[in-house]
């Protein structure tokens, strides 16, 4: 590997075999979890919304909702898998919409901070032969002139100092700024809260050493063994893994995983219902069979 990331390090810790498939052999995953798809959609809309704010474009909640629906529908939903049997694609669509609506009303409308970076890619040199890279959701400057590194979370949230994610991003931010103190923040969208902690330049030495230690452990690994767990159900490599969790072995098929993009085209991206050709006062269109509960439509196949 030319460079490492927090995602790569986390992947190795969870399951070295999954890490090998993705980062060493570079095999494409057979599917994406619906949780991942929803999270990506929410992140994309937040990036877009803050870009509009930078341009002094005032947004309404309908603008956020419409942009979210557009991004959701145009994605590769045919590669998405719903793991939880009591949930549907529509449930996750609604959840993402609720997270965005809440954040818009609770934080975004009142946010006077300035965005310095949005979905910002970076790469730094940790050691002579170790490069570290990442993507920062948002770097802002508060009204008090404090630089804040922000990561938006749609799932479980830990303390910003419990993992290397935000502290490792601080290595890059400190390289770009003369300030001796910044803030690390997790935006917990699910629990509707913000977890913010100060971070000092002097703390970066420890973070750098921890990163080098974690990466060196990966570089010195010869055999990447699977770590079976219930999380295997969410792994896009469970179809080729030599030793998946028993829960994976028991699953023959999942109704929300489509075999091809063509098959997905016949299913509603909002609720998973069957799409049918219909006639309206303006001519033919494609609509969901679950109408009026689901009002998804499009012009043609």
Backbone as CSV, one residue per row, in Angstrom:
resi,resn,N_x,N_y,N_z,CA_x,CA_y,CA_z,C_x,C_y,C_z
1,UNK,0.836,-1.195,0.000,0.000,0.000,0.000,0.871,1.245,0.000
2,UNK,0.472,2.246,-0.804,1.226,3.494,-0.872,0.943,4.386,0.330
3,UNK,-0.288,4.357,0.824,-0.665,5.185,1.968,-1.777,4.502,2.749
4,UNK,-1.945,4.927,3.992,-2.915,4.320,4.891,-3.896,5.384,5.381
5,UNK,-5.029,4.930,5.853,-6.069,5.836,6.341,-6.655,5.277,7.634
6,UNK,-7.442,6.103,8.314,-8.114,5.632,9.523,-9.068,4.491,9.182
7,UNK,-9.737,4.588,8.044,-10.655,3.521,7.615,-9.916,2.213,7.401
8,UNK,-8.736,2.295,6.810,-7.947,1.088,6.572,-7.497,0.462,7.891
9,UNK,-7.033,1.291,8.813,-6.591,0.795,10.118,-7.756,0.140,10.864
10,UNK,-8.926,0.784,10.826,-10.107,0.234,11.489,-10.533,-1.076,10.858
11,UNK,-10.457,-1.145,9.525,-10.820,-2.363,8.809,-9.910,-3.520,9.221
12,UNK,-8.623,-3.256,9.351,-7.671,-4.297,9.746,-7.972,-4.811,11.150
13,UNK,-8.312,-3.900,12.062,-8.619,-4.290,13.433,-9.868,-5.159,13.503
14,UNK,-10.888,-4.809,12.719,-12.140,-5.559,12.738,-11.972,-6.935,12.104
15,UNK,-11.293,-6.958,10.948,-11.105,-8.236,10.252,-9.978,-8.111,9.234
16,UNK,-8.817,-8.685,9.520,-7.686,-8.624,8.588,-8.007,-9.172,7.202
17,UNK,-8.870,-10.175,7.133,-9.211,-10.760,5.832,-9.983,-9.755,4.977
18,UNK,-10.949,-9.067,5.574,-11.695,-8.033,4.855,-10.751,-6.922,4.396
19,UNK,-9.802,-6.571,5.256,-8.791,-5.571,4.904,-8.005,-6.020,3.677
20,UNK,-7.604,-7.277,3.675,-6.832,-7.800,2.552,-7.619,-7.731,1.252
21,UNK,-8.893,-8.134,1.294,-9.733,-8.087,0.088,-9.808,-6.669,-0.473
22,UNK,-10.009,-5.707,0.432,-10.262,-4.334,-0.011,-8.998,-3.560,-0.362
23,UNK,-8.004,-3.614,0.499,-6.852,-2.725,0.353,-5.628,-3.380,-0.292
24,UNK,-5.503,-4.695,-0.197,-4.361,-5.365,-0.800,-4.738,-5.936,-2.167
25,UNK,-5.791,-6.758,-2.185,-6.213,-7.365,-3.450,-7.120,-6.457,-4.263
26,UNK,-7.645,-5.406,-3.609,-8.494,-4.398,-4.263,-9.678,-5.036,-4.999
27,UNK,-10.369,-5.921,-4.297,-11.562,-6.569,-4.829,-12.784,-5.706,-4.505
28,UNK,-13.650,-5.515,-5.481,-14.864,-4.730,-5.254,-15.834,-5.528,-4.381
29,UNK,-16.482,-4.847,-3.459,-17.464,-5.495,-2.599,-18.704,-5.899,-3.401
30,UNK,-19.287,-7.026,-3.037,-20.465,-7.526,-3.748,-21.692,-6.654,-3.480
31,UNK,-21.711,-6.003,-2.321,-22.839,-5.140,-1.974,-22.400,-4.098,-0.959
32,UNK,-23.240,-3.088,-0.779,-23.053,-2.091,0.271,-24.219,-2.223,1.244
33,UNK,-23.968,-2.007,2.512,-25.071,-2.040,3.467,-25.924,-0.792,3.302
34,UNK,-27.205,-0.909,3.604,-28.101,0.229,3.495,-27.704,1.324,4.488
35,UNK,-27.124,0.921,5.632,-26.653,1.912,6.602,-25.556,2.778,5.991
36,UNK,-24.646,2.127,5.251,-23.570,2.858,4.591,-24.130,3.778,3.507
37,UNK,-25.090,3.285,2.745,-25.696,4.082,1.673,-26.398,5.312,2.250
38,UNK,-27.128,5.114,3.332,-27.824,6.230,3.962,-26.826,7.245,4.499
39,UNK,-25.760,6.757,5.139,-24.753,7.653,5.682,-24.075,8.479,4.603
40,UNK,-23.738,7.842,3.485,-23.117,8.548,2.373,-24.044,9.621,1.819
41,UNK,-25.330,9.294,1.707,-26.319,10.249,1.194,-26.428,11.468,2.099
42,UNK,-26.494,11.245,3.398,-26.597,12.343,4.361,-25.355,13.220,4.304
43,UNK,-24.176,12.597,4.252,-22.932,13.362,4.172,-22.887,14.222,2.913
44,UNK,-23.327,13.669,1.801,-23.306,14.411,0.544,-24.191,15.648,0.621
45,UNK,-25.356,15.518,1.231,-26.267,16.657,1.318,-25.727,17.718,2.267
46,UNK,-25.091,17.314,3.352,-24.502,18.291,4.267,-23.365,19.044,3.591
47,UNK,-22.550,18.340,2.811,-21.494,19.020,2.048,-22.096,20.035,1.102
48,UNK,-23.122,19.613,0.373,-23.795,20.501,-0.583,-24.406,21.714,0.124
49,UNK,-25.048,21.482,1.257,-25.714,22.566,1.987,-24.709,23.616,2.450
50,UNK,-23.570,23.170,2.969,-22.567,24.137,3.429,-21.891,24.850,2.250
51,UNK,-21.836,24.199,1.112,-21.338,24.876,-0.086,-22.274,26.018,-0.479
52,UNK,-23.581,25.777,-0.381,-24.557,26.824,-0.690,-24.437,27.981,0.305
53,UNK,-24.191,27.641,1.569,-24.028,28.680,2.588,-22.811,29.543,2.285
54,UNK,-21.743,28.920,1.793,-20.549,29.666,1.418,-20.843,30.675,0.313
55,UNK,-21.789,30.324,-0.550,-22.162,31.200,-1.668,-23.247,32.198,-1.272
56,UNK,-23.563,32.227,0.035,-24.609,33.118,0.564,-25.987,32.809,-0.019
57,UNK,-26.197,31.532,-0.350,-27.508,31.092,-0.838,-28.312,30.591,0.355
58,UNK,-29.441,31.215,0.598,-30.264,30.839,1.740,-31.121,29.632,1.383
59,UNK,-31.010,28.582,2.163,-31.737,27.346,1.899,-32.957,27.219,2.801
60,UNK,-33.969,26.544,2.268,-35.142,26.181,3.036,-35.124,24.666,3.233
61,UNK,-35.924,24.182,4.148,-35.932,22.754,4.418,-36.332,21.949,3.192
62,UNK,-37.193,22.503,2.350,-37.591,21.800,1.115,-36.400,21.622,0.178
63,UNK,-35.472,22.579,0.167,-34.283,22.460,-0.680,-33.435,21.275,-0.224
64,UNK,-33.299,21.131,1.076,-32.528,20.016,1.639,-33.202,18.693,1.288
65,UNK,-34.508,18.626,1.506,-35.252,17.390,1.247,-35.189,16.985,-0.212
66,UNK,-35.372,17.947,-1.116,-35.364,17.647,-2.550,-33.986,17.185,-3.018
67,UNK,-32.944,17.804,-2.496,-31.589,17.406,-2.870,-31.285,15.998,-2.367
68,UNK,-31.756,15.694,-1.184,-31.572,14.359,-0.609,-32.293,13.306,-1.442
69,UNK,-33.526,13.568,-1.802,-34.295,12.623,-2.626,-33.618,12.395,-3.964
70,UNK,-33.114,13.474,-4.558,-32.445,13.361,-5.859,-31.184,12.510,-5.753
71,UNK,-30.367,12.754,-4.732,-29.128,12.005,-4.578,-29.415,10.543,-4.266
72,UNK,-30.399,10.300,-3.410,-30.770,8.929,-3.035,-31.196,8.119,-4.251
73,UNK,-32.029,8.713,-5.080,-32.597,7.984,-6.216,-31.590,7.707,-7.325
74,UNK,-30.584,8.560,-7.459,-29.639,8.387,-8.573,-28.476,7.458,-8.217
75,UNK,-28.395,7.029,-6.966,-27.297,6.159,-6.534,-27.462,4.717,-6.971
76,UNK,-26.460,3.900,-6.654,-26.462,2.482,-7.058,-27.199,1.629,-6.031
77,UNK,-28.495,1.864,-5.911,-29.284,1.119,-4.931,-29.378,-0.366,-5.264
78,UNK,-29.108,-0.713,-6.489,-29.175,-2.127,-6.862,-28.053,-2.932,-6.193
79,UNK,-27.021,-2.240,-5.661,-25.944,-2.933,-4.960,-26.108,-2.860,-3.438
80,UNK,-27.254,-2.359,-2.997,-27.483,-2.175,-1.558,-28.170,-3.389,-0.953
81,UNK,-27.764,-3.738,0.266,-28.360,-4.870,0.966,-28.909,-4.406,2.313
82,UNK,-30.157,-4.768,2.577,-30.778,-4.484,3.871,-30.602,-5.724,4.749
83,UNK,-29.876,-5.576,5.838,-29.544,-6.723,6.677,-30.644,-7.035,7.689
84,UNK,-31.147,-6.019,8.333,-32.148,-6.219,9.384,-33.494,-6.579,8.768
85,UNK,-34.036,-7.736,9.152,-35.249,-8.266,8.538,-36.484,-7.415,8.805
86,UNK,-36.454,-6.608,9.867,-37.620,-5.796,10.196,-37.543,-4.392,9.605
87,UNK,-36.546,-4.155,8.743,-36.368,-2.846,8.130,-36.468,-2.950,6.608
88,UNK,-36.753,-1.808,5.968,-36.831,-1.758,4.498,-35.997,-0.585,4.003
89,UNK,-35.803,-0.535,2.691,-35.097,0.600,2.090,-35.793,1.901,2.465
90,UNK,-37.117,1.877,2.433,-37.887,3.071,2.761,-37.665,3.547,4.184
91,UNK,-37.474,2.616,5.113,-37.219,2.990,6.503,-35.934,3.795,6.629
92,UNK,-34.905,3.363,5.914,-33.623,4.061,5.983,-33.673,5.393,5.231
93,UNK,-34.436,5.424,4.158,-34.631,6.699,3.453,-35.258,7.721,4.402
94,UNK,-36.298,7.304,5.106,-36.982,8.194,6.051,-36.060,8.596,7.195
95,UNK,-35.233,7.668,7.651,-34.324,7.965,8.751,-33.318,9.043,8.349
96,UNK,-32.750,8.894,7.154,-31.808,9.889,6.665,-32.449,11.254,6.514
97,UNK,-33.681,11.265,6.021,-34.418,12.520,5.850,-34.661,13.188,7.197
98,UNK,-34.985,12.378,8.203,-35.239,12.920,9.535,-33.953,13.485,10.152
99,UNK,-32.819,12.802,9.937,-31.545,13.285,10.455,-31.193,14.643,9.860
100,UNK,-31.403,14.780,8.558,-31.105,16.042,7.883,-32.049,17.152,8.328
101,UNK,-33.329,16.835,8.436,-34.318,17.828,8.849,-34.010,18.353,10.241
102,UNK,-33.689,17.436,11.136,-33.375,17.823,12.507,-32.124,18.694,12.564
103,UNK,-31.077,18.291,11.852,-29.831,19.057,11.872,-30.033,20.445,11.266
104,UNK,-30.801,20.519,10.187,-31.067,21.803,9.536,-31.754,22.759,10.502
105,UNK,-32.760,22.272,11.204,-33.524,23.122,12.113,-32.783,23.412,13.415
106,UNK,-31.950,22.474,13.843,-31.283,22.583,15.142,-29.953,23.319,15.069
107,UNK,-29.193,23.102,13.971,-27.833,23.632,13.889,-27.596,24.500,12.659
108,UNK,-27.886,23.960,11.495,-27.489,24.600,10.246,-28.009,26.031,10.119
109,UNK,-29.276,26.240,10.447,-29.887,27.568,10.297,-29.203,28.626,11.167
110,UNK,-28.588,28.199,12.265,-28.000,29.143,13.218,-26.469,29.150,13.162
111,UNK,-25.893,28.350,12.275,-24.440,28.192,12.211,-23.791,29.420,11.563
112,UNK,-23.030,30.174,12.352,-22.358,31.377,11.846,-20.869,31.129,11.578
113,UNK,-20.425,29.901,11.760,-19.026,29.589,11.511,-18.740,29.596,10.012
114,UNK,-17.458,29.730,9.672,-17.029,29.771,8.270,-16.396,28.435,7.895
115,UNK,-16.806,27.865,6.781,-16.234,26.602,6.314,-14.888,26.859,5.642
116,UNK,-13.845,26.240,6.185,-12.519,26.334,5.571,-12.297,25.200,4.579
117,UNK,-12.846,24.031,4.899,-12.746,22.854,4.026,-14.024,22.043,4.127
118,UNK,-14.435,21.415,3.015,-15.584,20.518,2.995,-15.196,19.252,2.242
119,UNK,-15.408,18.102,2.869,-15.018,16.816,2.269,-13.594,16.937,1.719
120,UNK,-12.699,17.364,2.569,-11.337,17.713,2.154,-10.402,16.514,2.230
121,UNK,-9.779,16.176,1.098,-8.814,15.084,1.040,-7.424,15.612,1.380
122,UNK,-6.676,14.831,2.153,-5.322,15.243,2.510,-4.406,14.041,2.568
123,UNK,-3.124,14.293,2.530,-2.116,13.249,2.695,-0.898,13.868,3.360
124,UNK,-0.378,13.201,4.383,0.794,13.680,5.099,1.801,12.542,5.233
125,UNK,3.056,12.909,5.505,4.111,11.921,5.683,4.343,11.727,7.181
126,UNK,4.114,10.513,7.659,4.312,10.217,9.081,5.746,9.827,9.371
127,UNK,6.333,9.088,8.452,7.700,8.599,8.598,8.311,8.543,7.203
128,UNK,9.529,8.082,7.109,10.198,8.053,5.809,9.438,7.259,4.756
129,UNK,8.794,6.178,5.180,8.103,5.317,4.212,6.629,5.116,4.549
130,UNK,6.055,5.956,5.391,4.653,5.810,5.771,3.879,7.085,5.477
131,UNK,2.916,6.975,4.570,2.032,8.096,4.257,0.659,7.837,4.869
132,UNK,0.043,8.911,5.307,-1.291,8.804,5.922,-2.230,9.768,5.204
133,UNK,-3.445,9.280,4.901,-4.394,10.107,4.173,-5.777,10.025,4.817
134,UNK,-6.633,10.943,4.439,-7.989,10.934,4.974,-8.875,11.936,4.256
135,UNK,-10.145,11.921,4.626,-11.117,12.882,4.101,-11.836,13.485,5.302
136,UNK,-11.700,14.792,5.473,-12.318,15.491,6.599,-13.665,16.045,6.157
137,UNK,-14.717,15.703,6.896,-16.058,16.173,6.531,-16.109,17.696,6.447
138,UNK,-15.642,18.350,7.510,-15.690,19.815,7.519,-14.650,20.380,8.487
139,UNK,-13.973,21.427,8.059,-13.112,22.218,8.941,-13.685,23.621,8.941
140,UNK,-14.002,24.136,10.119,-14.632,25.454,10.204,-13.854,26.369,11.146
141,UNK,-14.152,27.655,11.062,-13.623,28.629,12.007,-14.814,29.265,12.697
142,UNK,-14.874,29.119,14.003,-16.004,29.615,14.766,-15.950,31.145,14.873
143,UNK,-17.010,31.719,15.419,-17.041,33.164,15.617,-15.980,33.614,16.609
144,UNK,-15.520,32.683,17.436,-14.440,32.976,18.383,-13.066,32.730,17.771
145,UNK,-13.033,32.502,16.454,-11.788,32.299,15.705,-11.081,30.992,16.065
146,UNK,-11.846,30.013,16.517,-11.284,28.700,16.836,-11.499,27.762,15.655
147,UNK,-10.453,27.053,15.255,-10.569,26.097,14.153,-11.111,24.783,14.701
148,UNK,-12.134,24.271,14.035,-12.810,23.059,14.507,-12.837,22.005,13.394
149,UNK,-12.410,20.782,13.736,-12.477,19.651,12.810,-13.754,18.874,13.120
150,UNK,-14.614,18.725,12.121,-15.947,18.158,12.356,-16.144,16.884,11.535
151,UNK,-16.709,15.890,12.176,-17.093,14.664,11.478,-18.565,14.392,11.777
152,UNK,-19.367,14.232,10.723,-20.788,13.964,10.885,-21.011,12.464,11.052
153,UNK,-21.770,12.091,12.086,-22.004,10.691,12.386,-23.497,10.370,12.290
154,UNK,-23.836,9.330,11.517,-25.223,8.874,11.428,-25.455,7.612,12.249
155,UNK,-24.382,7.039,12.769,-24.500,5.826,13.582,-23.990,6.044,14.989
156,UNK,-23.416,5.005,15.553,-22.934,5.059,16.930,-21.776,6.042,17.046
157,UNK,-21.785,6.834,18.110,-20.778,7.876,18.304,-19.985,7.628,19.583
158,UNK,-18.665,7.711,19.471,-17.798,7.604,20.639,-17.270,8.998,20.981
159,UNK,-16.440,9.088,21.987,-15.797,10.349,22.332,-14.717,10.641,21.289
160,UNK,-14.536,11.890,20.876,-13.535,12.217,19.840,-12.123,11.759,20.149
161,UNK,-11.793,11.572,21.432,-10.444,11.161,21.796,-10.319,9.656,22.017
162,UNK,-11.422,8.920,21.833,-11.384,7.463,22.036,-10.853,6.721,20.813
163,UNK,-10.823,7.385,19.666,-10.267,6.782,18.459,-9.221,7.733,17.881
164,UNK,-8.493,7.256,16.881,-7.463,8.077,16.248,-8.001,8.931,15.106
165,UNK,-9.283,8.811,14.799,-9.808,9.491,13.612,-9.580,11.007,13.636
166,UNK,-10.265,11.716,14.509,-10.137,13.168,14.536,-8.753,13.631,14.996
167,UNK,-8.138,12.994,16.009,-6.769,13.393,16.355,-5.797,13.244,15.187
168,UNK,-5.989,12.209,14.360,-5.097,12.043,13.200,-5.354,13.127,12.153
169,UNK,-6.600,13.556,12.006,-6.891,14.658,11.095,-6.247,15.945,11.590
170,UNK,-6.112,16.060,12.916,-5.510,17.249,13.502,-4.047,17.395,13.094
171,UNK,-3.365,16.281,12.823,-1.975,16.349,12.362,-1.880,17.205,11.114
172,UNK,-2.793,16.973,10.187,-2.803,17.749,8.939,-3.192,19.195,9.187
173,UNK,-4.229,19.409,9.981,-4.718,20.772,10.219,-3.657,21.617,10.911
174,UNK,-2.926,21.038,11.841,-1.862,21.777,12.518,-0.734,22.137,11.550
175,UNK,-0.508,21.285,10.549,0.516,21.590,9.557,0.149,22.831,8.734
176,UNK,-1.166,23.069,8.599,-1.639,24.176,7.776,-1.867,25.461,8.566
177,UNK,-1.806,25.406,9.896,-2.151,26.557,10.729,-1.112,26.774,11.824
178,UNK,-1.013,28.024,12.265,-0.049,28.366,13.303,-0.657,28.268,14.698
179,UNK,-1.964,28.076,14.761,-2.629,27.991,16.063,-2.092,26.804,16.862
180,UNK,-2.089,26.956,18.178,-1.616,25.874,19.046,-2.763,25.074,19.640
181,UNK,-3.990,25.468,19.328,-5.152,24.741,19.839,-6.259,24.729,18.805
182,UNK,-6.870,23.578,18.629,-8.035,23.456,17.766,-9.110,22.688,18.542
183,UNK,-10.243,22.460,17.921,-11.308,21.661,18.534,-11.649,20.484,17.639
184,UNK,-11.958,19.365,18.277,-12.415,18.168,17.571,-13.884,17.979,17.897
185,UNK,-14.689,17.710,16.872,-16.138,17.626,17.114,-16.776,16.495,16.329
186,UNK,-17.550,15.681,17.019,-18.435,14.713,16.387,-19.840,15.310,16.399
187,UNK,-20.448,15.429,15.233,-21.851,15.833,15.146,-22.686,14.567,15.167
188,UNK,-23.265,14.274,16.313,-24.073,13.076,16.507,-25.484,13.366,15.991
189,UNK,-25.731,13.044,14.729,-27.015,13.381,14.108,-28.162,12.567,14.689
190,UNK,-27.876,11.340,15.074,-28.927,10.467,15.590,-29.421,10.920,16.953
191,UNK,-28.486,11.254,17.833,-28.852,11.667,19.191,-29.026,13.177,19.309
192,UNK,-28.843,13.889,18.207,-29.054,15.343,18.148,-28.194,16.081,19.165
193,UNK,-26.902,15.818,19.079,-25.980,16.468,20.003,-24.625,16.656,19.333
194,UNK,-23.827,17.538,19.900,-22.491,17.799,19.398,-21.496,17.507,20.511
195,UNK,-20.486,16.685,20.220,-19.463,16.345,21.203,-18.170,17.050,20.788
196,UNK,-17.761,18.063,21.553,-16.612,18.903,21.200,-15.569,18.854,22.308
197,UNK,-14.291,18.680,21.904,-13.192,18.700,22.875,-12.037,19.518,22.302
198,UNK,-11.280,20.191,23.163,-10.090,20.924,22.692,-8.949,19.948,22.423
199,UNK,-8.059,20.331,21.514,-6.920,19.476,21.177,-5.709,20.369,20.967
200,UNK,-4.593,20.031,21.631,-3.400,20.864,21.608,-2.348,20.329,20.639
201,UNK,-1.552,21.226,20.108,-0.489,20.833,19.195,0.470,19.830,19.845
202,UNK,0.710,19.979,21.128,1.637,19.088,21.832,1.136,17.643,21.876
203,UNK,-0.176,17.452,21.658,-0.746,16.101,21.675,-0.504,15.340,20.378
204,UNK,-0.068,16.034,19.334,0.082,15.389,18.027,1.230,14.383,17.998
205,UNK,2.238,14.585,18.847,3.374,13.657,18.867,2.917,12.260,19.253
206,UNK,2.070,12.193,20.278,1.548,10.902,20.725,0.692,10.259,19.642
207,UNK,-0.140,11.051,18.976,-1.011,10.541,17.918,-0.181,9.988,16.760
208,UNK,0.847,10.722,16.387,1.714,10.286,15.291,2.375,8.955,15.604
209,UNK,2.861,8.791,16.835,3.498,7.543,17.244,2.498,6.387,17.240
210,UNK,1.272,6.653,17.683,0.232,5.617,17.685,-0.113,5.179,16.266
211,UNK,-0.188,6.136,15.358,-0.485,5.807,13.964,0.626,4.960,13.352
212,UNK,1.857,5.353,13.590,3.000,4.598,13.057,3.001,3.173,13.607
213,UNK,2.673,3.038,14.882,2.617,1.711,15.506,1.538,0.843,14.859
214,UNK,0.351,1.422,14.641,-0.755,0.676,14.033,-0.422,0.276,12.597
215,UNK,0.147,1.191,11.850,0.462,0.924,10.442,1.603,-0.076,10.312
216,UNK,2.596,0.034,11.181,3.712,-0.918,11.166,3.211,-2.336,11.423
217,UNK,2.225,-2.469,12.325,1.639,-3.779,12.604,1.008,-4.369,11.333
218,UNK,0.354,-3.524,10.558,-0.252,-3.987,9.305,0.829,-4.382,8.307
219,UNK,1.854,-3.529,8.169,2.922,-3.781,7.199,3.681,-5.071,7.515
220,UNK,3.728,-5.442,8.788,4.469,-6.643,9.183,3.609,-7.906,9.191
221,UNK,2.369,-7.789,8.774,1.465,-8.938,8.744,1.625,-9.712,7.441
222,UNK,1.839,-11.001,7.547,1.995,-11.867,6.368,0.709,-12.605,6.034
223,UNK,-0.010,-13.038,7.067,-1.234,-13.809,6.866,-2.423,-13.044,7.425
224,UNK,-3.383,-12.755,6.564,-4.567,-11.994,6.963,-5.718,-12.971,7.239
225,UNK,-5.980,-13.207,8.512,-7.002,-14.168,8.899,-8.341,-13.492,9.171
226,UNK,-9.405,-14.210,8.873,-10.752,-13.690,9.113,-11.066,-13.691,10.602
227,UNK,-11.852,-12.725,11.035,-12.345,-12.651,12.411,-13.864,-12.745,12.369
228,UNK,-14.423,-13.955,12.349,-15.876,-14.112,12.237,-16.615,-13.435,13.381
229,UNK,-17.658,-12.697,13.039,-18.521,-12.066,14.037,-19.847,-11.744,13.353
230,UNK,-20.806,-11.259,14.118,-22.102,-10.900,13.547,-21.958,-9.795,12.514
231,UNK,-20.843,-9.036,12.586,-20.598,-7.959,11.624,-20.363,-8.498,10.211
232,UNK,-20.097,-9.803,10.107,-19.906,-10.418,8.781,-21.139,-10.222,7.900
233,UNK,-22.307,-10.090,8.534,-23.539,-9.892,7.769,-23.493,-8.603,6.970
234,UNK,-22.752,-7.617,7.455,-22.657,-6.318,6.798,-21.439,-6.211,5.887
235,UNK,-20.651,-7.258,5.796,-19.420,-7.226,5.003,-19.687,-7.586,3.546
236,UNK,-19.242,-6.739,2.638,-19.453,-6.970,1.206,-18.587,-8.064,0.626
237,UNK,-17.781,-8.709,1.471,-16.938,-9.819,1.016,-17.383,-11.150,1.611
238,UNK,-18.520,-11.173,2.291,-18.926,-12.425,2.949,-19.262,-13.528,1.953
239,UNK,-19.445,-13.163,0.680,-19.740,-14.183,-0.333,-18.494,-14.927,-0.802
240,UNK,-17.298,-14.375,-0.512,-16.062,-15.041,-0.943,-15.165,-15.408,0.244
241,UNK,-15.570,-15.006,1.436,-14.746,-15.270,2.623,-14.705,-16.760,2.933
242,UNK,-13.523,-17.235,3.313,-13.350,-18.663,3.596,-13.888,-19.062,4.970
243,UNK,-14.075,-18.080,5.849,-14.516,-18.414,7.203,-15.459,-17.349,7.769
244,UNK,-16.633,-17.189,7.175,-17.572,-16.175,7.681,-18.292,-16.648,8.938
245,UNK,-18.973,-15.740,9.588,-19.753,-16.054,10.774,-20.912,-16.984,10.417
246,UNK,-21.364,-17.787,11.379,-22.460,-18.736,11.135,-23.715,-18.038,10.628
247,UNK,-23.930,-16.795,11.041,-25.120,-16.062,10.606,-25.114,-15.854,9.097
248,UNK,-23.925,-15.726,8.507,-23.814,-15.558,7.059,-24.095,-16.874,6.362
249,UNK,-23.603,-17.953,6.909,-23.773,-19.274,6.297,-25.240,-19.683,6.225
250,UNK,-26.056,-19.154,7.144,-27.470,-19.523,7.188,-28.325,-18.728,6.201
251,UNK,-27.786,-17.618,5.704,-28.557,-16.755,4.808,-28.382,-17.223,3.365
252,UNK,-29.471,-17.586,2.740,-29.425,-18.034,1.351,-29.568,-16.856,0.407
253,UNK,-30.482,-15.950,0.713,-30.683,-14.781,-0.138,-31.301,-13.667,0.698
254,UNK,-31.244,-12.453,0.151,-31.841,-11.299,0.821,-32.693,-10.567,-0.196
255,UNK,-33.945,-10.332,0.141,-34.873,-9.755,-0.840,-34.477,-8.347,-1.271
256,UNK,-33.635,-7.697,-0.478,-33.266,-6.328,-0.809,-31.960,-6.234,-1.593
257,UNK,-31.331,-7.381,-1.897,-30.125,-7.382,-2.705,-30.489,-7.832,-4.110
258,UNK,-30.403,-6.932,-5.060,-30.782,-7.237,-6.437,-29.601,-7.842,-7.184
259,UNK,-29.901,-8.740,-8.106,-28.843,-9.432,-8.836,-28.235,-8.586,-9.940
260,UNK,-28.920,-7.598,-10.405,-28.410,-6.757,-11.483,-29.050,-5.390,-11.423
261,UNK,-28.459,-4.441,-12.131,-29.015,-3.090,-12.187,-30.374,-3.104,-12.881
262,UNK,-30.528,-4.011,-13.855,-31.798,-4.096,-14.568,-32.918,-4.540,-13.631
263,UNK,-32.597,-5.473,-12.729,-33.591,-5.937,-11.764,-33.953,-4.824,-10.795
264,UNK,-32.950,-4.034,-10.414,-33.212,-2.908,-9.515,-34.158,-1.900,-10.153
265,UNK,-34.039,-1.701,-11.470,-34.859,-0.717,-12.165,-36.343,-1.003,-11.991
266,UNK,-36.702,-2.234,-11.695,-38.115,-2.595,-11.547,-38.599,-2.429,-10.110
267,UNK,-37.696,-2.007,-9.222,-38.049,-1.859,-7.817,-37.966,-0.400,-7.394
268,UNK,-38.871,-0.009,-6.550,-38.917,1.367,-6.064,-37.724,1.649,-5.149
269,UNK,-36.930,2.701,-5.429,-35.771,3.017,-4.594,-36.151,3.611,-3.241
270,UNK,-37.437,3.938,-3.063,-37.882,4.521,-1.795,-38.376,3.455,-0.823
271,UNK,-39.147,2.479,-1.327,-39.753,1.515,-0.406,-39.518,0.062,-0.800
272,UNK,-38.928,-0.178,-1.976,-38.676,-1.545,-2.409,-39.847,-2.194,-3.123
273,UNK,-40.928,-1.433,-3.320,-42.093,-1.953,-4.024,-41.834,-2.124,-5.517
274,UNK,-42.814,-2.693,-6.215,-42.667,-2.934,-7.658,-43.065,-1.680,-8.429
275,UNK,-42.224,-1.282,-9.392,-42.543,-0.135,-10.240,-43.364,-0.595,-11.434
276,UNK,-44.398,0.168,-11.780,-45.265,-0.164,-12.907,-45.500,1.062,-13.774
277,UNK,-45.764,0.786,-15.031,-46.108,1.885,-15.940,-47.551,2.303,-15.695
278,UNK,-47.778,3.598,-15.575,-49.111,4.120,-15.304,-49.443,5.233,-16.285
279,UNK,-50.708,5.607,-16.306,-51.166,6.696,-17.154,-51.756,7.798,-16.293
280,UNK,-51.363,9.034,-16.583,-51.883,10.187,-15.875,-52.389,11.220,-16.852
281,UNK,-52.815,12.358,-16.354,-53.374,13.386,-17.237,-52.311,13.997,-18.140
282,UNK,-51.029,13.770,-17.797,-49.952,14.288,-18.633,-49.255,13.183,-19.421
283,UNK,-49.877,12.000,-19.462,-49.310,10.900,-20.220,-48.788,9.776,-19.343
284,UNK,-47.989,8.890,-19.933,-47.472,7.731,-19.214,-46.327,8.123,-18.273
285,UNK,-46.215,7.383,-17.182,-45.114,7.572,-16.241,-44.924,6.269,-15.472
286,UNK,-43.818,6.181,-14.731,-43.523,5.009,-13.920,-43.828,5.348,-12.461
287,UNK,-44.642,4.511,-11.820,-45.025,4.774,-10.440,-44.912,3.537,-9.575
288,UNK,-44.917,3.743,-8.274,-44.775,2.641,-7.320,-46.126,1.971,-7.071
289,UNK,-46.101,0.641,-6.968,-47.329,-0.126,-6.733,-47.869,0.092,-5.320
290,UNK,-47.064,0.677,-4.448,-47.503,0.934,-3.079,-48.158,2.305,-2.905
291,UNK,-48.465,2.967,-4.020,-49.192,4.231,-3.946,-50.577,3.968,-3.319
292,UNK,-51.109,4.826,-2.447,-50.640,6.186,-2.125,-49.663,6.265,-0.961
293,UNK,-49.347,5.108,-0.318,-48.380,5.158,0.780,-47.024,5.669,0.284
294,UNK,-46.631,5.223,-0.901,-45.377,5.680,-1.510,-45.709,6.443,-2.788
295,UNK,-45.238,7.652,-2.914,-45.572,8.503,-4.060,-44.411,8.662,-5.043
296,UNK,-43.484,7.689,-5.031,-42.339,7.778,-5.934,-42.788,7.630,-7.392
297,UNK,-42.269,8.503,-8.260,-42.537,8.410,-9.700,-41.292,8.815,-10.490
298,UNK,-41.239,8.397,-11.730,-40.254,8.926,-12.663,-40.860,8.856,-14.056
299,UNK,-40.244,9.515,-15.017,-40.847,9.663,-16.333,-40.809,8.383,-17.155
300,UNK,-39.662,7.656,-17.071,-39.518,6.472,-17.914,-38.574,5.465,-17.267
301,UNK,-38.499,4.272,-17.864,-37.622,3.238,-17.333,-36.173,3.664,-17.472
